[in-house]
Amino acid sequence: MDLEEKIKEENKKLRHLRLMIDLSIQLLYQQKNLSLSEGFKYIALARNYAISLFPDKGEVFDIVYKPRLMRVLEERNLISYSAN
């Protein structure tokens, strides 16, 4: 695989991850009667998907995407969350 193909593959993975995160956020916002455990389950599924695309990048997910997902749970009054 040459460099151009690697870049295309990386961009494809990033698009898939962004879509997964966007869908997870929509699900967290729109699901009626969402429980805290269900919310955490969806976040864990998104994290597992990210790791399947980018192995050994779980910490990056925790820094970049997890705060966005946790804010949804906070906005739904399921948790009190601060990223700091």
C-alpha positions, -999 to 999 in steps of 0.1 A, spaced: 0 0 0 15 33 -10 13 66 9 -17 79 -10 -37 48 -3 -28 49 34 -40 85 36 -73 76 18 -78 47 42 -71 69 72 -95 95 60 -122 68 54 -117 56 90 -120 91 104 -152 97 84 -167 65 98 -157 74 133 -172 109 130 -204 93 118 -204 69 147 -199 98 172 -226 119 155 -251 89 156 -242 82 192 -248 118 202 -282 118 184 -291 85 201 -281 99 236 -302 131 229 -333 115 214 -338 82 232 -367 86 256 -362 74 292 -325 70 287 -310 55 318 -275 63 330 -263 28 324 -277 28 288 -259 61 282 -226 47 295 -232 16 273 -236 37 242 -204 56 251 -185 23 256 -198 10 223 -185 42 205 -152 38 222 -149 2 212 -157 11 176 -130 38 177 -105 14 191 -114 -12 164 -105 15 138 -75 29 156 -60 4 179 -41 18 210 -59 51 206 -84 47 235 -68 77 253 -73 99 223 -110 89 223 -112 98 260 -97 132 254 -115 142 222 -148 124 220 -158 112 255 -163 148 269 -188 155 241 -207 124 248 -206 129 286 -220 165 281 -251 150 265 -257 129 296 -252 161 317 -276 181 295 -301 153 300 -296 156 338 -283 121 342 -249 132 356 -230 161 368 -199 162 347 -169 184 344 -141 177 318 -115 193 340 
